[in-house]
C-alpha cells in the first residue's frame, strides 16, 4: 500500500478545534481487529495478516503477523522502542528501530496463550492462564502472581497498584509486596470466557472493569457494584477524559449512560485506545480520533479534582519517565545482557596463528678452458637458485571459556556499578516525580492565600519539572508541549490571582 494522501497531523489539528466530536482518519479499508497508540503520536493497527503503523505521513506495513489469519491478537504495547503484542501463540515483539522489521516470539507460557500486556515500575507485565509474569528486559520472565485465567491487567497511574481481572474474580495487588489488597470472586456465566470485552481500567484510585455486558466499580469496603449496562456486545473500556464503554452499539459514557458517538459514521466499534491528548477508536474498516477535552482553569471554584486528574492524565506516567531516564543514562538492563552475550559469543571465536617461513639458496659455478695460447675464462656457464617457503595456520579454542570466562569478573563488577547507578537514578526520578505531584495537588486543591507563598509554590513545581527534564533529556517538557499543557500550573495561578 502506498502512502495515504491525508495527513494524520492535519486531522489531529482539526480535532483540536472540534472538541467532543469523533473525526474519521484515512484508512485503506482493511478490516482492523486491534488498535493501539504509541508514545510518539503514531497508531499501530492489527489486521488478519499485518501490523500497520499510521503516522503523520501516512500508513505503512510494519511487519507480518506470525500465525496467520487464525491468530488471536488481544493486546499490544510499545515499551522501550519495541512493539509487543499478546496473542493465542504467545508474546511477540518487533524492534521499531530496525530497518528490516520481523516479528519474533519472546515468550510462550504453557498453553502458549498470552491475553494481555502492560507496563509499570520499569517492568513489562503479561497475563496468562497461570497468572502474571514480569520482565525487566522483555526477554526473561518470572511469574510474580498466581491467578487462574487472567483476562486483563492495568497498573494505576500512581504506579503502586495492579488491577487483575480473571474469569471469576477481580484482584487489586500492591506492587511493592505483590500481595492482594482487595479480592472479590463470582461464579462465571460460562466456562468459556471471551478475551475480548473483559477489561479493567483505573478511574483515578477507583477500579472499573467490564464483565459480560455490564461495567462494575470496585468499592474496597462494600464490594463491587454495577454502574452501567451496555445495550449490546460490550468490547472495551477507555478513560480519556471520563470512563467510556464501546461495542457494537457505539460509544457510551459509563456514569451517565449517555451516548457519546458524535461524528461516528459506523457504530460497530471493535477496538480503542487513548494516550496523551487523543483517543482513538475503530470499527471494522474505519478509524476515528478525538482530542481529549481538558477542563479550563477559568473557574477555580469548579470541580478542581476533575481538573487535576485530567491534567495528570496528559502528563507522562512515572514508568515512562523511568524508562527514558534509564535510556538517557545508558543503564538499562539490556546493556548488561548485551555484555554477557558478547562474552559468550567471543568464546566461540578461535585464536588464529599464522606462521610464515621463507628461506632461499643460490649457487654459481664457472667453467675454465685451457689452450696453447694461454688461459681463457669462459664462465660462468651455470647458475642455479634454490628457494623454498613454508606457511602454517592454526586455530585454537579455549573450551573452558564457554563455561566461564575471566571477563565475567569484569562484567560482574561493571554490572554491579550499573545497577547501583540505575537504582540511584530511579530513586531520583521517583522522589522528584511524586514531590512534583504533591505540590501540583496542593496548588489546585488548597493553594496558599498569600501571594508570595503561592508564587513560591509555583516556582518549586517548575524547578522540579526542570529536574525531570535534566534526567530525561527534556522528555517531560516535550510531552507537555505536545499535549498543549506546558504551562498549565502558571495559567492556574494567573486565574487564581484574577479571581481574588
Secondary structure, DSSP 8 states (H G I E B T S, - for coil): ----SS-HHHHHHHHHHSTT--EEE-------SEEEE-TTS-EEEE-SSEEEEEETTEEEEEEE-TT-TT--EEEEEEETTEEEEEETTEEEEEETT-SS---EEEE--TTS-EEEEEEETTEEEEEESSEEEEESSSS--EEEEE-SSEEEEEE-TTSSEEEEEESSEEEEEETTTTEEEEEEE---S-SS--SSS-EEEEETTEEEEEETTEEEE--TTT--EEEEE-SS-EEEEEESSSEEEEETTEEEETTT--B--TT-S-----EEEEETTEEEEE-SS-EEEEE-----TT-TTS-HHHHHHHHHHHS--HHHHHHHHHHHHT--HHHHHHHHHHHHHHHHS-EEEEEEEEEEEEEEE--EEEETTEEEE----EEEEEEEEEEEEEEE--THHHH--THHHHHHHHHHHHHHHHHHHHHHHHHHHHHHHHHHHHHHHS--SSHHHHHHHHHHHHHHHHHHHHHHTTHHHHHHHHTT-TTHHHHHHHHHHHH-
